[in-house]
Amino acid sequence: MIHKSGFVKIIGYPNVGKSTLINAIIGKNISIVTYKANTTRNNIIGILNLYNSQIIFYDTPGIIINNNYIKKYITEADIVIYITEIGKNNELFFKKININKFKFTIILLNKIDKYQNYILKNEIFNLKSNYPDFYILEISALLKFNINKLINIIINNIPYHPPYYPKDIITDRSERFIVNEIIRKNILLLYNKEIPYYVNITTEFFKEEDNLINIRSLIFVERFSHKKIIMGYNNISFNKLIKKSQIEITSFFEKKSNLLLLIKIKKIIF
């Protein structure tokens, strides 16, 4: 059987929808998605397995890191996807990283569901005029508009190669990592700006049985005041966090879960 496999690196400014795109393609919430910028702290890998192809996606933290790192990061890709939205300074971005040397680059204009048609047409015209060597595609990652078209474009431009990973996995991240990301995402969503971004999650116990997953995770915060905020009045906020996280864990692993969540105060060093 003829098989194609390739690596796709997704780059762009913070909060333009990189994580939402990967989740829409894979069909699972592999990468953390919130309305806040800079919530992706790891290069999440998502794997799309089709009958005769495998696409490996990497999600970069928004471009707030060293440009030399970005250049090295995307040289290892078969395809580079730059995702943007109306109002972003694309010219400055491309000038910084000199992306023109890569053999196949896709520019995705995301969040098109937010704008009127005449605004979109003008933006697409400008992108095609300014970047004639790149493939321009308008999408809505949230509504999954043009996602199948994007997948077909990628398949047509990746090399013939056997699968790099077993065909039954969708990420190389561990179960504990997925649990950590789900909890961290819900902390960011539920507590607005009250809790710092550098809250840490560690899952120290994950045991999967026939019909149940037992999990024990720790939330590390730096101050007692942060712990009080997470707990909330009469533990209402904390119980809401546990319930919401447990529902998402159950959905992801497609098995009932029991989550024990604890909070500890510890100086966090990065």
Summary of the structure (lengths in Angstrom):
residues: 270
radius of gyration: 20.0
end to end distance: 46.4
largest distance: 60.1
contacts: 824
relative contact order: 0.14
helix: 37%
strand: 25%
